[in-house]
Amino acid sequence: MAIVTLTIDGIQFSAKDDESILEIAKQNGIRIPTLCHLDGLSDVGACRLCLVEIEGWNKLMPACTTFPIEGMVIHTQTEKLKKYRRMIIELLASEGNHQCAVCVVNNHCELQDLAYEVGLQYVRFPYLYPKKHVDATHPKFIMDHNKCVLCTRCVRVCHEVEGAHTWDIANRGINCEIISDLNQSWGSSPSCTSCGKCVLVCPTGALIEKGETIAEMEKKRDFLKYIVTARQKREWILNMSDEE
Amino acid sequence: MKLKVATAWLGGCSGCHMSFLDLDERLIELADKIELVHSPFADIKSFPENVDFTLVEGAITNNENIEMAHIIRKRSKFVISFGDCAVTGNVTALRNFFSPEEVITRSYIELSSNKNKTPNDYSNLAQLIPTARPLHEFIKVDAFLHGCPPTADQIWFAISELLEGRLPEFQNIFLRYG
């Protein structure tokens, strides 16, 4: 680890070179929109909302998986980036069935919040209205593929935190979808521990609890930092030594 | 001179129009400033010429909606998508999971006591198009009023801007889906 100097939106910062540009920006109060990123999970650069411009680099880079080097000059709010961010939200809206009005997480949805943030007035692309299925075979939870944005938070939390790796991704392109175990119904999954972490981290209404109705479900997505911090700092050992 | 204003009701539930009535005492103020020339509220059969602006509720879901949308566009200076169904398809587009035939059979045969007639049996009734779709996929739309339904405050903001001759741009508290 080394300390480097970099410039974000015209302001110079010193930062550790093992922290992503997204983390550095966040620590310094610079807002970069994100969707697939969640504190406590590894970053995969899937949603592309955190794309930034770096002077001298010929392509846009995701802030969550790009690390600083000495003298880097970064722009996070250019017209070009705003145009792409809006386009990403439009594409996500047009390739799913996101009827906010009848969604369990209406008003508590990260996709909805991002639509407001980018000022989405309407979607320029033709809506695909894909015929996607709903898996309600699990006794406690429902997976509604119509509202899935393929951020893979559920896949990562299940693998990295719960250690079950029930979720994974199948197929490519427009046919890409989240599957449980060997592409079987969630209810028949032998690896799922029913811990519900995937439901809590899901940014949209794709993973929901049974028995919740429209606009009723508010997810506590930041619970993860308690688990992850406790594990990293081995807080249970500290607690035990306190008792002694 | 009073502005000529119209509202139209395509493939929607009329909830947006109900929300319009939630303007309450502001309706009295509005009555002094506009002439309502066509609306489900006014029961005027044909759509007049030279309308200053039209609020259009609902998605495009049948051939009659398409025809009406083009008439509205031709005869209105500004067209405003009025509510989430007009903007995104929303609840009206939930039927897109099924073919028009499946939807008609479910509604008019399986769930009906009169199990032998559907709108498809009458050539003068509107016929469903394959999928319900947002208004702007058919005609040029000048502004988008979101929400299911839009709140009275959103509607008032939109109308106030239009009365001042400006196209409303919805940001912050006035930009709200669902």
Contacts between the chains, C-beta under 8 A, distances in Angstrom:
chain1	res1	chain2	res2	distance
A	93	B	88	7.3
A	97	B	93	7.6
A	97	B	94	7.8
A	97	B	96	7.9
A	97	B	97	8.0
A	98	B	88	7.9
A	99	B	88	7.7
A	99	B	89	8.0
A	99	B	90	5.4
A	99	B	91	6.1
A	99	B	93	7.1
A	99	B	94	6.3
A	100	B	84	7.0
A	100	B	90	7.7
A	100	B	148	6.9
A	100	B	177	4.4
A	100	B	178	2.9
A	101	B	84	5.8
A	101	B	90	5.8
A	101	B	91	5.9
A	101	B	148	3.4
A	101	B	177	7.9
A	101	B	178	4.7
A	102	B	91	6.1
A	102	B	94	7.4
A	103	B	178	6.7
A	106	B	178	4.3
A	107	B	178	6.7
A	112	B	177	5.8
A	112	B	178	6.8
A	115	B	175	7.9
A	115	B	177	6.3
A	116	B	172	7.7
A	116	B	175	5.3
A	116	B	176	7.4
A	119	B	171	6.0
A	119	B	175	6.7
A	120	B	175	7.6
A	121	B	143	7.8
A	121	B	144	4.7
A	121	B	169	7.7
A	121	B	170	6.6
A	121	B	175	7.7
A	122	B	81	7.1
A	122	B	87	5.6
A	122	B	88	7.7
A	122	B	134	7.2
A	122	B	136	5.8
A	122	B	141	7.3
A	122	B	144	4.8
A	123	B	88	6.9
A	123	B	134	7.7
A	126	B	133	7.9
A	126	B	137	6.2
A	127	B	88	7.2
A	127	B	89	5.9
A	127	B	93	7.2
A	127	B	133	6.7
A	127	B	134	6.9
A	127	B	137	7.8
A	129	B	89	7.2
A	129	B	93	6.0
A	129	B	96	4.0
A	129	B	97	7.9
A	129	B	131	5.6
A	131	B	97	5.7
A	215	B	178	7.4
